[in-house]
C-alpha cells in the first residue's frame, strides 16, 4: 500500500496511491461508512500522519474496505478520487518527532572520501539527527542557504517506524517498521558561519554536523510504501541523477549495517516512536569527491526500487 499525504482544499489529507489515481481516505470514509458499517473513526486519523501510522493496525481493515469499495464504484468524478498527476504531494510525514540518520554506511562511499574502511565488528553505527525544519516534500524546493558553499546530494532509503521500539532484538526489529520512503540527505560540505582564530579538536566535526541541519535539507517522499510490499529492505536498487545525469547507482545490500541492525541499535539508545524516520546512509557517487555541487535550477531525481521517484528542484 502506498500511503501519501496531499494538500487538498488547503488541508492535508491522507490518501492511498493506486496506479495513476489516488483515493482520499476522509471523503471515501464519509461516503461509504454507513453502507459498509464501518466503526467510527476521528477525522484526525485521516489527516495526521503520526496518528494514522500509530493506529494503522487498528484501522487497516477500514482502509482496505474503503479501497475495495472506491475502486468497485469507479466514479472518476467522485470527491474521494483524484488523478495522481493533479495531486499535490507533500512529504508523507511533514513533522516527524525525530529524524535519525546514518553516516558512512556504504563501503564505497567511505572510500570515495579516501577514508579508511573499518570492519563492522570494530565500530558502531554512526548516528546523527536532523530537525523537522529540514523536511520538504516532492518538488522541494531545496533552498540553497546564503552561507552555503558546497551543497551536496545523498540518496538514502528511509525507514518509517510503525510502533514503539525499545531494546528490540535484530530478529524482531523489522516488526516495528511501518514502511519505507525515499530521503535526500542534503549536506553542506564546507560550512563556515564565521571566522575562527583557531580550531579545537572537534570543531570540524561540528561543522560537518551543523552542515546537515539547514532548512529543506531532508526532502522525503513521494509516499510511504508499507513494509509488506517491500519484503527484504536489503535488496533494493537505489539511484540518483542530477539534471538527467546519473550520479549514484547501488543496492541496499551493500549497507555495512542493515536496516534491522540499525533499528535494534538505535532502540538501545532511544525509544523509537511511530512516525520517526531513520535514514540509512548513502552509497558512493556524491558530488564532493569530484568537486561538483548543487546550484540554482538543478533537478534532483532519486529512485528506489519498489518505492518510486522523488524529484526536487534546487533554488
C-alpha positions as CSV (number, residue, x, y, z in Angstrom):
1,X,0.0,0.0,0.0
2,X,1.3,3.4,-1.0
3,X,0.4,6.0,1.7
4,X,0.7,9.6,0.6
5,X,-0.1,13.0,2.0
6,X,-1.7,15.6,-0.3
7,X,-2.8,19.2,0.0
8,X,-6.5,19.3,-0.8
9,X,-8.8,22.3,-0.1
10,X,-6.0,23.9,1.9
11,X,-5.8,20.9,4.2
12,X,-3.5,17.9,4.4
13,X,-5.3,14.6,3.6
14,X,-4.0,11.1,3.7
15,X,-4.6,9.1,0.6
16,X,-3.7,5.8,-1.0
17,X,-2.0,5.8,-4.4
18,X,-3.4,3.2,-6.8
19,X,-1.6,3.2,-10.2
20,X,-2.5,6.6,-11.8
21,X,-5.1,7.6,-9.2
22,X,-5.2,8.5,-5.5
23,X,-8.1,7.6,-3.2
24,X,-8.5,10.3,-0.5
25,X,-9.5,8.4,2.7
26,X,-11.6,11.0,4.5
27,X,-14.2,11.7,1.8
28,X,-14.2,7.9,0.9
29,X,-14.9,7.2,4.6
30,X,-17.7,9.8,4.7
31,X,-19.3,8.4,1.6
32,X,-19.2,4.7,2.4
33,X,-19.1,4.5,6.3
34,X,-22.8,3.7,6.8
35,X,-23.0,1.5,3.7
36,X,-20.1,-0.6,4.8
37,X,-21.0,-0.4,8.5
38,X,-17.5,0.8,9.4
39,X,-16.6,1.8,13.0
40,X,-16.4,5.5,14.0
41,X,-13.0,6.9,13.3
42,X,-11.9,10.5,14.1
43,X,-11.2,12.6,11.1
44,X,-7.8,13.4,12.5
45,X,-6.8,9.8,11.7
46,X,-7.1,10.7,8.0
47,X,-5.2,14.0,8.2
48,X,-2.4,13.5,10.8
49,X,0.2,11.1,9.5
50,X,1.6,10.3,13.0
51,X,-1.8,9.4,14.3
52,X,-2.6,7.3,11.2
53,X,0.7,5.4,11.5
54,X,0.3,4.8,15.2
55,X,-3.2,3.4,14.7
56,X,-2.7,1.6,11.4
57,X,-3.0,-1.8,12.9
58,X,-6.5,-0.9,14.2
59,X,-7.7,0.9,11.1
60,X,-6.0,-1.2,8.4
61,X,-9.2,-3.2,7.7
62,X,-11.2,0.0,7.3
63,X,-8.7,1.4,4.8
64,X,-8.8,-1.9,2.8
65,X,-12.6,-1.9,2.7
66,X,-12.6,1.8,1.5
67,X,-10.2,1.0,-1.3
68,X,-12.1,-2.0,-2.4
69,X,-15.4,-0.1,-2.5
70,X,-14.0,3.0,-4.0
71,X,-12.4,1.1,-6.9
72,X,-15.5,-1.0,-7.5
73,X,-17.7,2.1,-7.9
74,X,-15.0,3.6,-10.3
75,X,-16.5,7.1,-10.3
76,X,-13.7,9.3,-11.6
77,X,-15.6,12.4,-10.7
78,X,-16.0,11.4,-7.1
79,X,-14.6,13.7,-4.4
80,X,-12.6,10.8,-3.0
81,X,-10.8,10.1,-6.3
82,X,-8.1,12.2,-7.8
83,X,-5.7,11.8,-10.7
84,X,-2.2,11.3,-9.4
85,X,-0.9,13.9,-11.9
86,X,-3.2,16.5,-10.3
87,X,-2.5,15.6,-6.7
88,X,-0.2,18.0,-4.7
89,X,2.0,15.6,-2.9
90,X,3.6,16.6,0.4
91,X,6.3,15.0,2.5
92,X,4.5,11.9,3.8
93,X,5.5,12.7,7.4
94,X,6.0,16.5,7.4
95,X,6.7,16.8,11.1
96,X,8.3,13.7,12.4
97,X,9.1,13.6,16.1
98,X,12.7,12.6,15.2
99,X,14.9,12.0,12.1
100,X,17.8,9.7,12.7
101,X,20.5,9.4,10.0
102,X,23.4,7.0,9.4
103,X,26.8,8.3,8.3
104,X,29.2,6.2,6.3
105,X,27.0,3.1,5.9
106,X,28.3,2.0,2.5
107,X,32.0,0.9,1.9
108,X,32.3,2.6,-1.5
109,X,31.0,5.9,0.0
110,X,33.8,5.8,2.6
111,X,36.4,5.0,0.0
112,X,35.4,7.9,-2.3
113,X,36.4,10.3,0.5
114,X,39.8,8.4,0.8
115,X,38.9,7.3,4.3
116,X,39.8,4.0,6.0
117,X,37.1,1.3,5.9
118,X,36.7,-0.4,9.3
119,X,35.1,-3.8,9.7
120,X,31.6,-3.8,11.1
121,X,32.6,-5.6,14.3
122,X,35.1,-2.9,15.2
123,X,32.6,0.0,15.1
124,X,29.1,1.0,15.9
125,X,26.6,2.7,13.6
126,X,27.4,6.4,13.4
127,X,24.1,8.2,14.1
128,X,23.3,11.9,13.8
129,X,19.9,13.7,13.7
130,X,18.2,16.3,11.6
131,X,15.5,18.8,12.8
132,X,11.9,18.9,11.5
133,X,12.8,22.1,9.6
134,X,14.9,20.0,7.2
135,X,11.8,18.3,5.8
136,X,10.3,19.2,2.5
137,X,8.3,17.1,0.0
138,X,8.2,16.2,-3.7
139,X,9.2,19.1,-5.8
140,X,11.0,20.7,-2.9
141,X,12.5,23.1,-3.3
142,X,15.8,22.5,-1.7
143,X,16.8,26.0,-0.8
144,X,20.5,27.0,-1.1
145,X,21.4,28.8,2.1
146,X,23.1,32.2,1.9
147,X,26.1,30.8,3.8
148,X,26.2,27.7,1.6
149,X,29.3,26.9,-0.3
150,X,29.4,23.2,-1.2
151,X,25.8,21.7,-1.2
152,X,25.9,18.0,-1.9
153,X,23.3,15.2,-2.6
154,X,22.9,11.9,-0.8
155,X,20.2,9.4,-1.9
156,X,19.0,7.2,1.0
157,X,16.4,4.6,1.9
158,X,14.4,5.9,4.8
159,X,12.6,3.7,7.3
160,X,9.3,4.9,8.9
161,X,8.8,3.5,12.3
162,X,5.4,1.9,12.9
163,X,5.3,1.1,16.6
164,X,7.2,1.9,19.7
165,X,10.6,0.2,19.9
166,X,12.8,0.0,22.9
167,X,15.6,-2.6,23.4
168,X,14.4,-4.7,20.5
169,X,16.5,-7.5,19.0
170,X,17.8,-7.6,15.5
171,X,15.4,-10.6,14.8
172,X,12.4,-8.6,15.9
173,X,13.4,-5.2,14.6
174,X,11.6,-5.2,11.3
175,X,8.3,-5.9,13.1
176,X,8.5,-2.3,14.3
177,X,8.6,-0.9,10.7
178,X,5.5,0.8,9.1
179,X,7.1,1.3,5.7
180,X,9.8,2.8,3.6
181,X,10.3,6.0,1.6
182,X,13.0,8.0,-0.2
183,X,15.0,10.7,1.5
184,X,17.7,13.0,0.3
185,X,20.3,13.9,3.0
186,X,21.4,17.2,1.6
187,X,24.7,18.3,3.0
188,X,26.8,21.5,3.3
189,X,30.4,20.2,3.0
190,X,32.2,23.4,3.8
191,X,30.1,25.2,6.4
192,X,31.6,28.4,7.7
193,X,29.4,30.8,9.6
194,X,32.2,33.0,10.9
195,X,36.0,33.1,11.0
196,X,37.8,31.4,13.9
197,X,41.2,32.3,15.2
198,X,41.9,28.6,15.9
199,X,40.2,25.2,15.7
200,X,39.7,23.0,18.7
201,X,39.9,19.3,18.1
202,X,36.2,18.7,17.5
203,X,35.3,21.9,15.6
204,X,35.5,20.3,12.2
205,X,33.2,17.5,13.3
206,X,30.6,20.0,14.4
207,X,31.0,22.0,11.2
208,X,30.1,18.7,9.4
209,X,27.2,18.0,11.7
210,X,25.7,21.5,11.5
211,X,26.0,21.3,7.7
212,X,23.3,18.7,7.8
213,X,20.7,20.8,9.6
214,X,19.8,23.6,7.2
215,X,16.2,24.2,6.2
216,X,14.9,21.9,3.4
217,X,17.9,19.6,3.7
218,X,15.8,16.4,4.1
219,X,13.4,16.0,1.2
220,X,11.1,13.0,1.6
221,X,8.6,11.1,-0.5
222,X,6.8,10.7,-2.8
223,X,4.9,8.4,-0.4
224,X,5.4,5.6,2.1
225,X,5.3,2.0,0.8
226,X,4.1,-0.3,3.6
227,X,6.6,-3.0,4.6
228,X,4.5,-5.9,3.2
229,X,5.1,-4.6,-0.3
230,X,8.8,-4.2,0.1
231,X,9.8,-7.6,1.6
232,X,13.6,-7.5,2.1
233,X,14.8,-4.0,2.5
234,X,18.4,-5.2,1.7
235,X,17.6,-6.0,-1.9
236,X,16.6,-2.6,-3.4
237,X,18.2,-0.7,-6.1
238,X,18.8,3.0,-5.4
239,X,19.7,5.6,-8.0
240,X,20.1,9.4,-8.2
241,X,20.6,11.7,-11.1
242,X,21.2,15.5,-11.3
243,X,19.8,17.2,-14.4
244,X,19.4,13.8,-16.0
245,X,23.0,12.7,-15.4
246,X,23.2,9.6,-13.2
247,X,25.4,10.1,-10.1
248,X,24.5,7.2,-7.8
249,X,23.5,3.6,-8.6
250,X,23.8,0.9,-5.9
251,X,21.9,-1.7,-3.9
252,X,20.9,-1.6,-0.3
253,X,22.5,-5.0,0.1
254,X,25.8,-3.1,0.2
255,X,25.0,-1.4,3.6
256,X,27.5,-2.0,6.3
257,X,24.7,-2.0,8.9
258,X,21.5,-3.4,7.5
259,X,18.1,-2.0,8.5
260,X,17.3,-4.5,11.2
261,X,20.6,-3.9,12.9
262,X,20.2,-0.1,12.7
263,X,16.8,-0.2,14.3
264,X,17.9,-2.6,17.1
265,X,21.0,-0.4,17.8
266,X,19.0,2.8,17.9
267,X,16.4,1.3,20.2
268,X,19.2,0.6,22.8
269,X,19.8,4.4,23.0
270,X,16.4,6.0,22.5
271,X,12.7,5.0,22.4
272,X,11.7,4.9,18.7
273,X,8.1,6.1,18.2
274,X,5.5,5.8,15.4
275,X,6.4,8.1,12.5
276,X,10.1,8.5,13.4
277,X,12.3,8.5,10.3
278,X,15.5,6.5,10.1
279,X,17.6,7.3,7.0
280,X,20.1,4.5,6.4
281,X,23.0,6.2,4.7
282,X,24.1,6.9,1.1
283,X,26.1,4.9,-1.4
284,X,29.0,6.3,-3.4
285,X,28.6,8.9,-6.1
286,X,28.1,12.1,-4.2
287,X,29.5,15.4,-5.5
288,X,32.2,16.4,-3.1
289,X,35.0,14.0,-4.2
290,X,34.5,15.3,-7.8
291,X,34.2,19.0,-6.7
292,X,30.7,19.1,-8.1
293,X,27.9,20.7,-6.0
294,X,24.3,21.7,-6.4
295,X,23.3,25.1,-7.9
296,X,20.2,27.1,-8.6
297,X,17.9,25.4,-11.1
298,X,19.2,21.9,-10.7
299,X,16.7,19.0,-10.7
300,X,17.5,16.0,-8.4
301,X,15.7,12.7,-9.1
302,X,16.2,9.7,-6.9
303,X,14.6,6.3,-7.4
304,X,14.3,3.4,-5.1
305,X,13.1,0.1,-6.4
306,X,9.5,-0.8,-5.3
307,X,9.1,2.7,-3.8
308,X,9.2,5.3,-6.5
309,X,10.8,8.5,-7.7
310,X,11.4,11.6,-5.6
311,X,12.1,14.7,-7.6
312,X,13.1,18.1,-6.2
313,X,14.2,21.4,-7.6
314,X,17.1,23.4,-6.2
315,X,16.8,27.2,-5.8
